[in-house]
Amino acid sequence: MLRFVLILFCLLLPMSSHTLAHPHVFIDNYPQLEFDDSGFAGIRVAWVFDEMFSASMVLDYDDGDGRFSPKETATIKAEAFDNLKEYGYFFHIEIAGKPFPVKFVREFSAELKGGQLIYRFLVPCHVPATASAKKITLSVIDDSNFVAIMTKQTAVSLQPQAPGYRVQLSYDPAPPMLLLNAPGTISSLNLQFQLP
């Protein structure tokens, strides 16, 4: 089933965005902004998939025990996640107005919780803190619209033990039509931080 979906996706890629206007996979995105002693360190991500896609992944990858073993997780990573590298893992990041391409992620895991598939991973993005504010803009979007990735303002969190930088967060709301069905959804978040 998954292989069929991936083949169909590859066949549809050359078509116009109007042809791909209907998402087939839905993800709730939970980003945690992480800092270290030098400044911004990256984004720790949890993706919670819709029930239908989750069920298809269980059929394709679980041996029937209701959890993904390390071997099953490695297979999921190789067959259903690593291909996202070509699309920057759907992350669109700008640092001081300049694009930051996401070329790799770390600490990937896959789990089942309440019948839903959850991917967890870390997007490294090191930006040192200085006395003047640094600005990072982040959005998570599949430009083909094959995958709908929803980020709610309440889903964004800061690393609890973050060093004492001065941090400001602001949000750009999602388009009005999306907000009708999913209030509180954002299209991007803007992070500014500097030394205290």
Backbone as CSV, one residue per row, in Angstrom:
resi,resn,N_x,N_y,N_z,CA_x,CA_y,CA_z,C_x,C_y,C_z
1,MET,0.827,-1.210,0.000,0.000,0.000,0.000,0.865,1.265,0.000
2,LEU,1.833,1.304,0.938,2.693,2.489,1.027,3.498,2.678,-0.249
3,ARG,4.001,1.550,-0.789,4.786,1.673,-2.023,3.931,2.242,-3.142
4,PHE,2.669,1.818,-3.218,1.760,2.351,-4.241,1.569,3.857,-4.064
5,VAL,1.383,4.301,-2.808,1.202,5.729,-2.529,2.439,6.510,-2.939
6,LEU,3.633,5.979,-2.611,4.872,6.686,-2.966,5.072,6.741,-4.474
7,ILE,4.752,5.648,-5.177,4.868,5.649,-6.649,3.885,6.653,-7.241
8,LEU,2.657,6.665,-6.751,1.667,7.628,-7.226,2.135,9.056,-6.979
9,PHE,2.712,9.290,-5.807,3.234,10.620,-5.477,4.308,11.036,-6.474
10,CYS,5.233,10.134,-6.776,6.310,10.461,-7.730,5.760,10.734,-9.121
11,LEU,4.720,9.987,-9.518,4.125,10.222,-10.834,3.417,11.563,-10.917
12,LEU,2.835,11.987,-9.809,2.075,13.233,-9.807,2.940,14.467,-9.619
13,LEU,4.185,14.302,-9.165,5.043,15.458,-8.894,5.153,16.431,-10.064
14,PRO,5.319,15.956,-11.332,5.472,16.918,-12.422,4.213,17.717,-12.725
15,MET,3.065,17.303,-12.228,1.826,18.005,-12.537,1.759,19.341,-11.815
16,SER,0.827,20.164,-12.226,0.695,21.499,-11.638,0.201,21.411,-10.206
17,SER,0.414,22.500,-9.470,-0.036,22.528,-8.082,-1.557,22.456,-7.989
18,HIS,-2.247,22.891,-9.049,-3.719,22.815,-9.042,-4.178,21.359,-9.065
19,THR,-3.410,20.502,-9.784,-3.758,19.088,-9.842,-3.598,18.448,-8.470
20,LEU,-2.633,18.918,-7.691,-2.333,18.331,-6.391,-2.954,19.128,-5.247
21,ALA,-4.108,19.708,-5.485,-4.692,20.629,-4.518,-5.337,19.933,-3.331
22,HIS,-5.381,18.604,-3.332,-6.054,17.903,-2.236,-5.058,17.037,-1.476
23,PRO,-4.827,17.311,-0.192,-3.884,16.498,0.579,-4.376,15.070,0.770
24,HIS,-3.425,14.142,0.833,-3.732,12.730,1.071,-3.246,12.262,2.433
25,VAL,-2.344,13.024,3.034,-1.811,12.695,4.354,-1.906,13.958,5.200
26,PHE,-2.305,13.783,6.464,-2.475,14.932,7.361,-1.576,14.744,8.586
27,ILE,-0.826,15.802,8.902,0.118,15.744,10.019,-0.123,16.928,10.944
28,ASP,-0.193,16.659,12.241,-0.150,17.723,13.242,1.311,17.870,13.668
29,ASN,1.830,19.081,13.525,3.243,19.372,13.749,3.434,20.016,15.124
30,TYR,4.348,19.461,15.916,4.667,19.988,17.242,6.157,20.324,17.290
31,PRO,6.533,21.591,17.035,7.949,21.956,17.089,8.353,22.508,18.453
32,GLN,9.482,22.041,18.958,10.069,22.609,20.172,11.371,23.291,19.789
33,LEU,11.481,24.577,20.092,12.658,25.360,19.754,13.707,25.159,20.832
34,GLU,14.897,24.717,20.433,15.923,24.349,21.393,17.112,25.306,21.333
35,PHE,17.666,25.575,22.506,18.828,26.439,22.655,19.935,25.682,23.378
36,ASP,21.165,26.150,23.208,22.278,25.635,23.994,23.110,26.821,24.484
37,ASP,24.288,26.559,24.984,25.109,27.629,25.546,25.577,28.638,24.503
38,SER,25.537,28.265,23.223,25.991,29.172,22.162,24.856,29.999,21.568
39,GLY,23.628,29.487,21.634,22.497,30.191,21.021,21.430,29.206,20.603
40,PHE,20.824,29.441,19.454,19.775,28.551,18.942,20.428,27.279,18.424
41,ALA,19.858,26.126,18.793,20.464,24.842,18.426,19.666,24.091,17.367
42,GLY,18.341,24.314,17.299,17.543,23.604,16.313,16.115,23.401,16.770
43,ILE,15.409,22.547,16.035,13.990,22.304,16.286,13.795,20.814,16.544
44,ARG,13.265,20.493,17.697,12.903,19.108,17.999,11.449,18.937,17.608
45,VAL,11.175,17.957,16.771,9.884,17.862,16.087,9.150,16.583,16.461
46,ALA,7.830,16.712,16.615,6.944,15.543,16.679,5.878,15.723,15.609
47,TRP,5.749,14.739,14.733,4.693,14.725,13.724,3.697,13.639,14.097
48,VAL,2.435,14.013,14.291,1.377,13.060,14.596,0.520,12.911,13.344
49,PHE,0.486,11.702,12.782,-0.189,11.441,11.517,-1.662,11.090,11.720
50,ASP,-2.440,11.303,10.667,-3.865,10.974,10.701,-4.058,9.461,10.824
51,GLU,-5.258,9.070,11.243,-5.545,7.667,11.529,-5.419,6.778,10.291
52,MET,-5.844,7.283,9.117,-5.826,6.445,7.917,-4.384,6.130,7.489
53,PHE,-3.548,7.150,7.444,-2.155,6.914,7.072,-1.477,6.047,8.132
54,SER,-1.774,6.312,9.402,-1.199,5.513,10.491,-1.552,4.040,10.322
55,ALA,-2.809,3.760,9.992,-3.249,2.368,9.821,-2.518,1.704,8.663
56,SER,-2.291,2.444,7.576,-1.580,1.855,6.438,-0.120,1.560,6.805
57,MET,0.490,2.426,7.619,1.863,2.184,8.048,1.946,0.969,8.982
58,VAL,0.935,0.786,9.819,0.894,-0.399,10.685,0.824,-1.656,9.827
59,LEU,-0.039,-1.639,8.807,-0.166,-2.800,7.928,1.144,-3.096,7.206
60,ASP,1.850,-2.048,6.802,3.070,-2.231,6.020,4.293,-2.572,6.861
61,TYR,4.344,-2.100,8.113,5.607,-2.182,8.852,5.551,-2.868,10.216
62,ASP,4.387,-3.005,10.824,4.329,-3.616,12.151,4.140,-5.121,12.005
63,ASP,4.818,-5.868,12.859,4.712,-7.328,12.808,3.497,-7.847,13.569
64,GLY,2.657,-6.944,14.070,1.429,-7.357,14.738,1.429,-7.154,16.230
65,ASP,2.545,-6.665,16.797,2.589,-6.494,18.250,2.184,-5.087,18.689
66,GLY,1.797,-4.220,17.759,1.300,-2.888,18.114,2.374,-1.873,18.446
67,ARG,3.621,-2.182,18.100,4.696,-1.212,18.307,5.749,-1.423,17.232
68,PHE,6.567,-0.409,17.023,7.635,-0.510,16.042,8.945,-0.850,16.758
69,SER,9.495,-1.986,16.431,10.786,-2.400,16.985,11.884,-1.539,16.357
70,PRO,13.101,-1.581,16.912,14.206,-0.847,16.282,14.400,-1.224,14.815
71,LYS,14.245,-2.507,14.473,14.397,-2.936,13.077,13.283,-2.359,12.214
72,GLU,12.041,-2.403,12.719,10.914,-1.839,11.959,11.077,-0.329,11.795
73,THR,11.561,0.338,12.850,11.779,1.784,12.777,12.838,2.112,11.734
74,ALA,13.900,1.320,11.673,14.953,1.542,10.671,14.396,1.375,9.260
75,THR,13.502,0.417,9.075,12.896,0.214,7.759,11.979,1.378,7.403
76,ILE,11.204,1.851,8.378,10.345,3.025,8.139,11.190,4.219,7.745
77,LYS,12.274,4.428,8.467,13.150,5.562,8.151,13.665,5.465,6.728
78,ALA,14.137,4.280,6.344,14.717,4.091,5.016,13.680,4.207,3.903
79,GLU,12.482,3.690,4.145,11.493,3.602,3.070,10.436,4.698,3.082
80,ALA,10.195,5.326,4.242,9.072,6.279,4.316,9.449,7.616,4.937
81,PHE,10.754,7.856,5.148,11.166,9.142,5.712,12.369,9.743,5.001
82,ASP,13.392,8.945,4.742,14.622,9.473,4.157,14.402,10.166,2.815
83,ASN,13.380,9.753,2.072,13.096,10.400,0.781,12.690,11.863,0.941
84,LEU,12.297,12.268,2.151,11.908,13.661,2.377,13.109,14.607,2.357
85,LYS,14.305,14.052,2.406,15.504,14.890,2.322,15.479,15.731,1.054
86,GLU,14.990,15.147,-0.030,14.907,15.853,-1.316,14.048,17.114,-1.218
87,TYR,13.139,17.152,-0.254,12.230,18.286,-0.074,12.565,19.081,1.184
88,GLY,13.772,18.893,1.714,14.163,19.605,2.926,13.313,19.211,4.119
89,TYR,12.758,17.997,4.081,11.871,17.497,5.143,10.698,18.454,5.364
90,PHE,10.318,19.198,4.319,9.202,20.162,4.314,9.476,21.404,5.153
91,PHE,10.713,21.549,5.656,11.049,22.720,6.463,11.539,23.858,5.574
92,HIS,10.986,25.043,5.804,11.411,26.262,5.122,11.901,27.212,6.217
93,ILE,13.208,27.400,6.275,13.821,28.200,7.338,14.593,29.349,6.714
94,GLU,14.418,30.531,7.284,15.228,31.686,6.908,15.924,32.221,8.153
95,ILE,17.211,32.510,8.011,17.985,33.118,9.084,18.413,34.493,8.603
96,ALA,17.926,35.528,9.272,18.203,36.918,8.864,17.842,37.124,7.396
97,GLY,16.715,36.533,6.967,16.225,36.720,5.606,16.861,35.839,4.558
98,LYS,17.826,34.993,4.938,18.505,34.129,3.970,18.066,32.684,4.184
99,PRO,17.770,31.965,3.096,17.328,30.571,3.232,18.385,29.691,3.893
100,PHE,17.911,28.820,4.770,18.753,27.812,5.408,18.224,26.452,4.974
101,PRO,18.893,25.789,4.017,18.386,24.493,3.555,18.595,23.402,4.595
102,VAL,17.553,22.631,4.837,17.647,21.502,5.779,18.123,20.290,4.999
103,LYS,19.364,19.881,5.227,19.966,18.792,4.457,19.977,17.470,5.207
104,PHE,19.786,17.518,6.519,19.756,16.283,7.289,19.033,16.541,8.607
105,VAL,18.576,15.457,9.209,17.980,15.510,10.548,18.642,14.407,11.370
106,ARG,18.416,14.454,12.683,19.005,13.456,13.577,17.931,12.894,14.506
107,GLU,18.284,11.801,15.166,17.486,11.222,16.259,16.073,10.829,15.826
108,PHE,15.945,10.239,14.637,14.629,9.825,14.152,14.104,8.642,14.966
109,SER,12.810,8.702,15.270,12.121,7.558,15.859,10.691,7.527,15.336
110,ALA,10.093,6.344,15.404,8.691,6.168,15.018,8.009,5.355,16.104
111,GLU,6.802,5.773,16.478,6.062,5.040,17.505,4.574,5.100,17.210
112,LEU,3.846,4.226,17.856,2.386,4.220,17.770,1.832,4.607,19.129
113,LYS,0.884,5.548,19.109,0.256,5.974,20.358,-1.219,6.257,20.065
114,GLY,-2.094,5.513,20.732,-3.526,5.698,20.510,-3.926,5.460,19.066
115,GLY,-3.243,4.544,18.403,-3.563,4.234,17.012,-2.989,5.210,15.997
116,GLN,-2.185,6.157,16.449,-1.604,7.129,15.521,-0.087,6.993,15.476
117,LEU,0.431,7.129,14.267,1.870,7.103,14.036,2.464,8.451,14.425
118,ILE,3.587,8.404,15.133,4.295,9.635,15.515,5.748,9.504,15.093
119,TYR,6.197,10.454,14.281,7.620,10.589,13.977,8.194,11.618,14.939
120,ARG,9.395,11.364,15.426,10.127,12.355,16.220,11.526,12.481,15.627
121,PHE,12.018,13.723,15.516,13.361,13.942,14.996,13.826,15.345,15.357
122,LEU,15.119,15.566,15.163,15.728,16.851,15.473,16.255,17.473,14.189
123,VAL,15.895,18.746,13.955,16.425,19.515,12.834,17.515,20.431,13.383
124,PRO,18.800,20.096,13.176,19.863,20.978,13.669,19.877,22.296,12.889
125,CYS,20.055,23.397,13.603,20.096,24.727,12.972,20.812,25.653,13.950
126,HIS,22.133,25.675,13.883,22.931,26.398,14.872,23.081,27.864,14.481
127,VAL,22.594,28.745,15.366,22.710,30.194,15.165,23.202,30.787,16.482
128,PRO,24.429,31.317,16.511,24.957,31.844,17.775,24.219,33.099,18.230
129,ALA,24.066,33.235,19.529,23.440,34.429,20.108,24.456,35.559,20.156
130,THR,23.974,36.769,19.913,24.826,37.961,19.998,24.059,39.041,20.754
131,ALA,24.696,40.184,20.927,24.042,41.293,21.633,22.903,41.873,20.817
132,SER,22.961,41.745,19.485,21.852,42.208,18.644,20.952,41.017,18.309
133,ALA,19.683,41.297,18.096,18.698,40.230,17.893,18.940,39.496,16.578
134,LYS,18.844,38.173,16.641,18.879,37.323,15.455,17.439,36.910,15.165
135,LYS,17.083,36.867,13.866,15.709,36.499,13.502,15.716,35.231,12.664
136,ILE,14.877,34.287,13.076,14.686,33.036,12.342,13.195,32.911,12.025
137,THR,12.886,32.623,10.766,11.506,32.381,10.346,11.389,30.921,9.934
138,LEU,10.340,30.273,10.393,10.163,28.844,10.163,8.748,28.554,9.710
139,SER,8.630,27.783,8.638,7.343,27.215,8.251,7.582,25.776,7.808
140,VAL,6.562,24.947,7.947,6.649,23.540,7.569,5.509,23.277,6.604
141,ILE,5.866,23.199,5.321,4.856,23.138,4.258,5.313,22.177,3.176
142,ASP,4.392,21.331,2.722,4.631,20.533,1.523,4.109,21.339,0.345
143,ASP,5.002,21.862,-0.473,4.604,22.736,-1.576,3.702,22.044,-2.589
144,SER,3.774,20.712,-2.671,2.911,19.987,-3.608,1.492,19.837,-3.070
145,ASN,1.309,20.077,-1.781,0.020,19.928,-1.092,-0.443,18.471,-1.048
146,PHE,0.461,17.523,-1.252,0.125,16.112,-1.078,-0.025,15.795,0.403
147,VAL,0.794,16.481,1.228,0.747,16.314,2.680,0.332,17.638,3.305
148,ALA,-0.698,17.623,4.123,-1.129,18.822,4.851,-0.500,18.788,6.235
149,ILE,0.349,19.776,6.511,1.050,19.835,7.791,0.505,21.024,8.573
150,MET,-0.131,20.737,9.683,-0.802,21.765,10.473,0.007,22.062,11.734
151,THR,0.316,23.338,11.930,0.997,23.766,13.141,0.100,24.760,13.851
152,LYS,-0.304,24.445,15.057,-1.093,25.391,15.845,-0.165,26.181,16.751
153,GLN,-0.556,27.392,17.016,0.266,28.258,17.865,0.523,27.599,19.212
154,THR,-0.480,26.919,19.743,-0.346,26.262,21.041,0.574,25.039,20.989
155,ALA,0.911,24.560,19.771,1.786,23.395,19.634,3.258,23.774,19.683
156,VAL,3.567,25.053,19.553,4.960,25.515,19.549,5.424,25.658,20.996
157,SER,6.613,25.127,21.286,7.134,25.246,22.646,8.611,25.619,22.614
158,LEU,9.065,26.175,23.724,10.479,26.481,23.913,11.070,25.441,24.847
159,GLN,12.306,25.071,24.599,13.003,24.135,25.463,12.915,24.636,26.910
160,PRO,12.361,23.839,27.811,12.151,24.316,29.191,13.422,24.793,29.874
161,GLN,14.538,24.112,29.615,15.773,24.480,30.297,16.644,25.395,29.441
162,ALA,16.044,26.160,28.535,16.814,27.040,27.655,17.611,28.052,28.476
163,PRO,18.861,28.307,28.068,19.640,29.354,28.760,18.914,30.693,28.684
164,GLY,19.327,31.640,29.495,18.561,32.878,29.664,18.694,33.897,28.556
165,TYR,18.419,33.510,27.322,18.408,34.480,26.237,17.118,35.283,26.272
166,ARG,17.146,36.462,25.685,15.914,37.230,25.484,15.268,36.707,24.208
167,VAL,14.087,36.125,24.355,13.428,35.444,23.242,12.067,36.068,22.990
168,GLN,11.765,36.304,21.715,10.438,36.778,21.306,9.918,35.873,20.204
169,LEU,8.653,35.478,20.320,8.002,34.678,19.288,6.810,35.439,18.744
170,SER,6.643,35.409,17.429,5.426,35.927,16.805,5.010,34.937,15.724
171,TYR,3.778,35.047,15.292,3.216,34.051,14.390,2.493,34.737,13.236
172,ASP,2.587,34.132,12.051,1.790,34.545,10.911,0.640,33.557,10.799
173,PRO,-0.607,34.042,10.813,-1.738,33.109,10.776,-1.844,32.405,9.432
174,ALA,-2.476,31.247,9.462,-2.753,30.506,8.235,-3.806,31.257,7.423
175,PRO,-3.981,30.906,6.141,-5.016,31.545,5.317,-6.401,31.405,5.956
176,PRO,-7.281,32.403,5.733,-8.608,32.399,6.380,-9.412,31.116,6.176
177,MET,-9.348,30.520,4.984,-10.132,29.299,4.743,-9.673,28.155,5.649
178,LEU,-8.383,28.079,5.900,-7.866,27.041,6.787,-8.253,27.320,8.231
179,LEU,-8.249,28.593,8.605,-8.591,28.947,9.987,-10.039,28.632,10.316
180,LEU,-10.905,28.608,9.310,-12.306,28.256,9.550,-12.411,26.839,10.114
181,ASN,-11.610,25.918,9.571,-11.668,24.524,9.998,-10.676,24.200,11.109
182,ALA,-9.622,25.011,11.214,-8.583,24.724,12.198,-8.126,26.020,12.860
183,PRO,-8.947,26.565,13.770,-8.583,27.818,14.437,-7.240,27.699,15.158
184,GLY,-6.470,28.767,15.131,-5.186,28.790,15.807,-4.030,28.257,14.981
185,THR,-4.320,27.832,13.730,-3.264,27.321,12.868,-2.422,28.477,12.346
186,ILE,-1.106,28.253,12.280,-0.212,29.300,11.800,0.432,28.860,10.486
187,SER,0.853,29.842,9.685,1.594,29.516,8.465,3.088,29.552,8.721
188,SER,3.522,30.394,9.663,4.939,30.434,10.010,5.118,31.036,11.392
189,LEU,6.269,30.771,11.975,6.598,31.408,13.251,7.887,32.198,13.080
190,ASN,7.984,33.266,13.818,9.139,34.149,13.772,9.778,34.172,15.146
191,LEU,11.037,33.804,15.210,11.785,33.761,16.461,12.864,34.826,16.422
192,GLN,12.920,35.641,17.456,14.028,36.571,17.646,14.653,36.285,19.011
193,PHE,15.972,36.262,19.045,16.641,36.014,20.327,17.967,36.758,20.343
194,GLN,18.422,37.067,21.546,19.694,37.733,21.726,20.199,37.484,23.132
195,LEU,21.435,37.862,23.351,22.003,37.734,24.690,21.247,38.617,25.667
196,PRO,21.173,38.225,26.939,20.433,39.054,27.908,21.071,40.424,28.095
